[in-house]
Amino acid sequence: MKKIAIVAAICAVPLSASADEMYGMSAANWGGFYVGGNAGAAVNNDRTNYGYSYLPGNGTGNFSDAFGNAADNAAASASNGPLNVGGLNAVQSAMAQGIIVGSLGSSSNTVFTGGAQAGFNWQQGSLVFGPEVDLSYLGGGDRSSYTGTTTPPPPGGFTNSGFSKSSVDWLSTVRLRAGYAFDRALVYATGGLAVGGVKSESGSVGTDGTVVDTFYGSKSETRTGWTLGGGLEYAIDDHWTARAEGLYYDLGTVNYSVAAQNGQTAAEGLSINANHKFDGAIFRVGLAYRF
């Protein structure tokens, strides 16, 4: 009888482990504090839109004198400007001819990212959850450009070329992770606060062959937004884990003025305001040590 009891006890151990796996119970211990590093790629989006305002014309050849209609001019006797289109206001008329644009277009650029993370896990059965903070470097910047040529009334065509450039130099997130452990594999979702250092700059150069108009503006600041993503983590042993994850981040919109840079300009009286949207995605792998 004693031999039978001993054999039954030995057999009960693997049977118990199999039952845990069958019902989703985690054999690995995911709880505790951890630190680690990560590296991967960041896809940053570049989208810059322009908004315009202008001063009324006064007969001296400024923007509304050239492109506007009578309502745009200060002088009651003023007629439509030589480049006016069908009674449109000055901005609408210039846009209709492609001389100014409402958007510098959009593009995306993939750059290297690397950083470190730290966090803490609580585990209840197969459920694993806890906070995580990370800080990452994002290298490089994005650029989009346009070139437009139009043929207004004499003396000839007008060419306008411009650019938009942006960068997210660093990004930090404070997130909550929540997942389900299948023994040594942890599948999780994550989301929370994102903070990043951003810069946007844009400008344009327009000429009719005689007069050159140059505009430029930029802004750098620290932005706050949100992030959301998920990943898969695997426990290599009792302390080391490896992961692969993806995050989407949104840092909102930066607004700044794009001002005339030269004194003699046919666009005198024209004001440009740029707004740049900062968002993108991060795909990375990492290692962590759990204490």
Solvent accessible surface area in square Angstrom, and as a share of the most:
residue,aa,sasa,rsa
1,M,186,0.83
2,K,170,0.72
3,K,166,0.70
4,I,117,0.59
5,A,62,0.48
6,I,106,0.54
7,V,89,0.51
8,A,58,0.45
9,A,61,0.47
10,I,115,0.58
11,C,64,0.38
12,A,51,0.40
13,V,107,0.61
14,P,77,0.48
15,L,123,0.61
16,S,64,0.41
17,A,52,0.40
18,S,59,0.38
19,A,41,0.32
20,D,59,0.31
21,E,115,0.51
22,M,146,0.65
23,Y,164,0.62
24,G,17,0.16
25,M,93,0.41
26,S,23,0.15
27,A,84,0.65
28,A,14,0.11
29,N,104,0.54
30,W,2,0.01
31,G,19,0.19
32,G,17,0.16
33,F,94,0.39
34,Y,7,0.03
35,V,57,0.33
36,G,22,0.21
37,G,32,0.31
38,N,16,0.08
39,A,41,0.32
40,G,25,0.24
41,A,35,0.27
42,A,0,0.00
43,V,44,0.25
44,N,4,0.02
45,N,38,0.19
46,D,0,0.00
47,R,84,0.31
48,T,1,0.00
49,N,67,0.34
50,Y,16,0.06
51,G,32,0.31
52,Y,41,0.15
53,S,65,0.42
54,Y,57,0.22
55,L,117,0.58
56,P,81,0.51
57,G,0,0.00
58,N,89,0.46
59,G,65,0.63
60,T,103,0.60
61,G,48,0.46
62,N,10,0.05
63,F,4,0.02
64,S,0,0.00
65,D,21,0.11
66,A,20,0.15
67,F,12,0.05
68,G,0,0.00
69,N,25,0.13
70,A,52,0.40
71,A,97,0.76
72,D,15,0.08
73,N,16,0.08
74,A,73,0.56
75,A,45,0.35
76,A,111,0.86
77,S,110,0.71
78,A,29,0.22
79,S,85,0.55
80,N,77,0.40
81,G,9,0.08
82,P,98,0.62
83,L,28,0.14
84,N,27,0.14
85,V,56,0.32
86,G,79,0.76
87,G,39,0.38
88,L,65,0.32
89,N,50,0.26
90,A,0,0.00
91,V,21,0.12
92,Q,89,0.40
93,S,0,0.00
94,A,0,0.00
95,M,76,0.34
96,A,66,0.51
97,Q,28,0.13
98,G,31,0.30
99,I,6,0.03
100,I,16,0.08
101,V,34,0.19
102,G,33,0.32
103,S,51,0.33
104,L,4,0.02
105,G,37,0.36
106,S,77,0.50
107,S,39,0.25
108,S,70,0.45
109,N,56,0.28
110,T,84,0.49
111,V,17,0.10
112,F,123,0.51
113,T,0,0.00
114,G,16,0.15
115,G,27,0.26
116,A,57,0.44
117,Q,6,0.03
118,A,26,0.20
119,G,8,0.08
120,F,73,0.30
121,N,7,0.04
122,W,130,0.46
123,Q,52,0.23
124,Q,125,0.56
125,G,38,0.36
126,S,8,0.05
127,L,97,0.48
128,V,4,0.02
129,F,75,0.31
130,G,2,0.01
131,P,61,0.38
132,E,3,0.02
133,V,71,0.41
134,D,6,0.03
135,L,104,0.52
136,S,3,0.02
137,Y,128,0.49
138,L,2,0.01
139,G,11,0.11
140,G,53,0.51
141,G,23,0.22
142,D,2,0.01
143,R,142,0.52
144,S,13,0.09
145,S,81,0.52
146,Y,38,0.14
147,T,103,0.60
148,G,24,0.23
149,T,105,0.61
150,T,20,0.12
151,T,118,0.68
152,P,13,0.08
153,P,64,0.40
154,P,122,0.77
155,P,132,0.83
156,G,28,0.27
157,G,34,0.32
158,F,23,0.09
159,T,52,0.30
160,N,10,0.05
161,S,43,0.28
162,G,8,0.08
163,F,49,0.21
164,S,0,0.00
165,K,82,0.35
166,S,5,0.03
167,S,20,0.13
168,V,3,0.02
169,D,71,0.37
170,W,92,0.32
171,L,4,0.02
172,S,23,0.15
173,T,2,0.01
174,V,79,0.45
175,R,6,0.02
176,L,105,0.52
177,R,5,0.02
178,A,52,0.40
179,G,15,0.14
180,Y,82,0.31
181,A,0,0.00
182,F,117,0.49
183,D,49,0.25
184,R,86,0.32
185,A,28,0.21
186,L,2,0.01
187,V,77,0.44
188,Y,10,0.04
189,A,63,0.49
190,T,5,0.03
191,G,20,0.19
192,G,33,0.32
193,L,80,0.40
194,A,0,0.00
195,V,37,0.21
196,G,0,0.00
197,G,8,0.08
198,V,4,0.03
199,K,81,0.35
200,S,0,0.00
201,E,30,0.14
202,S,0,0.00
203,G,1,0.01
204,S,12,0.08
205,V,68,0.39
206,G,4,0.04
207,T,40,0.23
208,D,58,0.30
209,G,72,0.69
210,T,118,0.69
211,V,37,0.22
212,V,71,0.41
213,D,8,0.04
214,T,40,0.23
215,F,11,0.05
216,Y,81,0.31
217,G,7,0.06
218,S,50,0.33
219,K,79,0.34
220,S,76,0.49
221,E,55,0.25
222,T,84,0.49
223,R,61,0.22
224,T,85,0.50
225,G,18,0.17
226,W,123,0.43
227,T,3,0.02
228,L,109,0.54
229,G,25,0.24
230,G,24,0.23
231,G,17,0.16
232,L,93,0.46
233,E,5,0.02
234,Y,112,0.43
235,A,1,0.01
236,I,95,0.48
237,D,60,0.31
238,D,104,0.54
239,H,78,0.35
240,W,113,0.40
241,T,4,0.03
242,A,34,0.27
243,R,14,0.05
244,A,51,0.40
245,E,13,0.06
246,G,22,0.21
247,L,7,0.04
248,Y,80,0.30
249,Y,1,0.00
250,D,17,0.09
251,L,1,0.00
252,G,22,0.21
253,T,48,0.28
254,V,2,0.01
255,N,78,0.40
256,Y,15,0.06
257,S,76,0.49
258,V,1,0.01
259,A,50,0.38
260,A,47,0.36
261,Q,101,0.45
262,N,47,0.24
263,G,82,0.78
264,Q,145,0.64
265,T,16,0.09
266,A,37,0.28
267,A,10,0.08
268,E,102,0.46
269,G,19,0.18
270,L,16,0.08
271,S,62,0.40
272,I,11,0.05
273,N,66,0.34
274,A,0,0.00
275,N,44,0.23
276,H,0,0.00
277,K,56,0.24
278,F,2,0.01
279,D,10,0.05
280,G,2,0.02
281,A,23,0.18
282,I,2,0.01
283,F,121,0.51
284,R,12,0.04
285,V,92,0.53
286,G,9,0.08
287,L,95,0.47
288,A,2,0.02
289,Y,66,0.25
290,R,14,0.05
291,F,138,0.57
